[in-house]
Amino acid sequence: MQIILIQDVDNLGQKNELVSVKNGYARNFLIPQKFAVEASPSNMKQLQERLKVQKVKEEKLLAEIAKVVEVFESFSC
């Protein structure tokens, strides 16, 4: 069964990762404990949107870091 992890799960994967597990493990443990959701087409679209938003945030953060590095380099003599 394909699932999308909502949280990091030890020995399985990281948040927002698509993994394959046995049906019983997913239905009896991961999904009820809110560690994962089933990889349905609508959930896959939501995952793609979350990954896009996360990528944009990372790019903005890297741009801010680059600006700070430039400021520090201009002050070094």
N, C-alpha and C positions, 0 to 999 in steps of 0.2 A: 504494500500500500504506500502510495506517495503522500507525504505530509509536509507542511511548511512549519518550521519551528518558530514559535513566538518568543521563546526564551532560550538562553544557552542551556544545553543538556549535556552533562558529562558523558563522555564516551559515545556521543551520538552526533553532535554538531552545534553550530552557533546560531544565534538569532537570525531570522530571515533566510535560512538555508533550506533548500528542498532536499529531503532525504527519503529513502525507502526503508520501511520497517515492516515487521509482520503485522497482520491485521489485528490480532489480539492485543499486542503491545500498544498499538495506536488507539484502539477503541476503548480498552480497559484502563489504560494508565495515562498516556500522553494527552489525549483530547480532554478527558474529564478533569485532569489536573491543570488544564489551560497552559500546557507546555507547547501545544501544537494545534493546528487546524488541518482539515482534509484539503488536499491540493485540487480543489474544484476549479473550473475555469474562472469563476468570479474571484476566488481567493488568489489565483495566480495573477490576475490583473491588479489586485490590490498590492500584491508583493512587488510587482514591477513598478507601481507608482511609489511605494515606500522606498525602493532602491533608488529611483530617480531623485526623490527629495533628499535622501541621504547623500547622494553623490553631489548635488548642488551645495548642500551645507558644507561638505568636506572641501569643495573647491573654494568657497568663500573663506573658510577658515585658513586654507593654505595661502590665499591671497593676502589675508591680514597678517599672517606670519611673515610672509615675504616683505611686507611693508615695514614691519618691526625690525627685521633683520637689516634692511636698508638703512633705517634710522640709526641702529647701533653701529653699523659699519661707517657711517658718515661721521660719528663722534670719535671713533678710534683714531689715534694719532701715531 
